[in-house]
Structure formats: C-alpha cells, structure tokens
Amino acid sequence: MSERGWWPEKLRWTTIVPPAALVTLGLCWGRDLNPVVVAAVAAVLAAAVLAAVQHAEVVAHRVGEPFGSLVLAVAVTVIEVGLIVTLMVAGGPETATLARDTVFAAVMITCNGILGLSLLLGALRYRLSVFNAEGSGAALATVATLATLSLVLPTFTTARPGPEFSPAQLTFAALASLVLYGAFVLTQTVRHRDFFLPVAPDGDVLQQEVHVDPPSNRTALTSLGLLLVALVAVVGLAKVESPAIEEAVAALNLPQSFVGVVIALLVLMPETLAAANAARRNRIQVSLNLALGSAMASIGLTIPVLAVATIWLDQPLLLGLGPTQMTLLAVTVVVGTLTVVPGRATRLQGVVHLVLLAAFLFLAASP
C-alpha cells in the first residue's frame, strides 16, 4: 500500500479526533459536569482511544517489530504514571494504595485480559495461535520478577509497618526495576530482536507484512505526534471522568480500590484494541509483545517515578499486595508459563486467561 493509501484511510478522521479531544479536555478540566456532559466526554474518550490505536498501527508499521509494540507500551505507561502521581498528590491519604491497585490491575489486565483475548481470537480464526516461545518466555520472566520485587516483597519486609518499603528498600526496588526494564529493552530491540518478531505457522520468523508498503517518514512522524496527543487526551479525559467513576463506585458499594481497576481499564484500551487487531491478522507475537511489554513497562517505569515522587508525597506509599492478590498473581505466572513454553496455544489457553481476568475483576469488586 502506498503512502496515499495510508493517509486518507488511516488519518482522515483520526487526524481530527486527537486535537478535538484535547480541546474537550481543556474545556472540561476542573469543572463540575452534569450527566449529559459526562456522557459526551465518554464518547470523545472512546473516539480518542480508537484514534490512538490507528496511529499506533501506522507508527508500528513504519518502524517494524518489535519497536512498534514498544512505542505504544511506553507511551501509554508514561502517561499512566503521570495520572497516578497526579491523583495521589491531589487525593490525600485515601490514595495511598492507588499506585498498587492501578499497577496490579494493569498487570492482570495485560497478562490475562490482553494476552487471553489475543490467543482466543487467533485460535478461533487460525485454529492455533503461534508465537515465539523464547521472546515471550523472557518477557514473562521479567514481568514476574518485577512484580515480586515491587508488589510482593513490601508485604513481608519489616523495616516499616504495613505493606510499605523503607526509603532504602524503595530505592533498591526502583533501581532494580530500571535495570530489568532496560535489559529487556536492549534484548528486545538489539541483541535478540528476532525472538520478538512474528512467526509463521511453520515457525519461521516474519520480518514484515510484505504485501503492505510502510508509510513514509512524514506520515509516521505525524501519526506519532497525534498518538501522543491522543494518549494525553485519553488519560486527561479519564481523570475528568474520575469523579463520576468514584461516585458510581460508591453508589454500587464497591471498594475504593476499584477506582484503580477502572483507571487501568481505560488507559489500556488502546493496547487492547491494537493487540486484538494484530491477533486477527495472525500476528500473535505482536499481541504478546504489547501485553507483556505493557505489564513490564507499567511496573518498571512506575516504581522509579513513584520513588522520586515520595519526596513530595505526604501520604505513605503502600505497594504490598494482599493474600488474594498474591494468589492471583502466582496463578497468573504459573498459567502464563505453561502457555508460552510450547510456542503455540489453542482457544483453551485463551479462555483460561480470560477466566483469570474475570476472577480478578470479581474479587476486586467483591473482596
């Protein structure tokens, strides 16, 4: 496909939506919204999510894998970190567990929701979902290590009361997170790049979709800029919607921690749709790169930023998971390992991961 094919088909409506969403964000920021406006903002938010997916796919096609999935994972996570810090600064003591709730929700959504949906869609359409076991296994191992160091250990350390790191422990966890994330990025993009490329049913690596010409540099740069605008608008509009979300959570008698789940669901919508689109094209490795890369970035970038933010935060930073959450995390790691080791999966594995996501959502609503 030529550049002309990319421009009118991919960027016509998506060129308008990101700046329009940003204008909507500016008009609504800091205002009390009536139910009609809340519904309108939700519609704009959904359009911005779809636009972000389209632009991410343009950029991904230009730079190729695995860089393409890395672009969206890092962009979404950086803005997610900003949202967490902003809400914690403005929210007071009741937001002490917001970072933990949001990050853990992101891990469960990516490792069970996005991964399970991708495997199910691929298996339903092509009988088997085929991917690279070496790359996916390395990514899952890194996610498991990051989650254990940052979310499990604070429950068992004794330097501070409660599920909280001491300053020295938090500094170590932050540095370890940066080292692990940096090492993985270097492995994914330089040393063992072929481990993270899509594979054909016979196991051969697919370098690119040869029947589609990549967009030009100008088109890709335009999409990158609009992607960033769309992501800022998505997270900003999600924050605008957060009072309505909190009111709805309270009205439904759900725990306050469920707000973190809703925020994670909103922020991860672009990656979910992008992974589903890749799975429908039988590029399951791209979907897994998005799922596991997002989980990794969500921890590996969030914890270091929060470690710095504690200098200004007045409330304690409670990162340790409870027994129910640790059980779900352990089962997710075990099931995920059994899923990625063979390098191919049936619809059963997809259903198993989706059931784990459903269990997490149900227990988050009814602990």
Secondary structure, 3 states (H helix, E strand, C coil): CCHHHHHHHHHHHHHHHHHHHHHHHHHHCCCCCCHHHHHHHHHHHHHHHHHHHHHHHHHHHHHCCCHHHHHHHHHHHHHHHHHHHHHHHHHCHHHCCHHHHHHHHHHHHHHHHHHHHHHHHHHHHHCCEECCHHHHHHHHHHHHHHHHHHHHHHHCCCCCCCCECCHHHHHHHHHHHHHHHHHHHHHHHHHCHHHHCCECCCCCECCCCCCCCCCCHHHHHHHHHHHHHHHHHHHHHHHHHHHHHHHHHHHCCCCCCHHHHHHHHHHCHHHHHHHHHHHHCCCHHHHHHHHHHHHHHHHHCHHHHHHHHCCCCCCCCECCCCHHHHHHHHHHHHHHHHHHCCCEECHHHHHHHHHHHHHHHHHHHCC
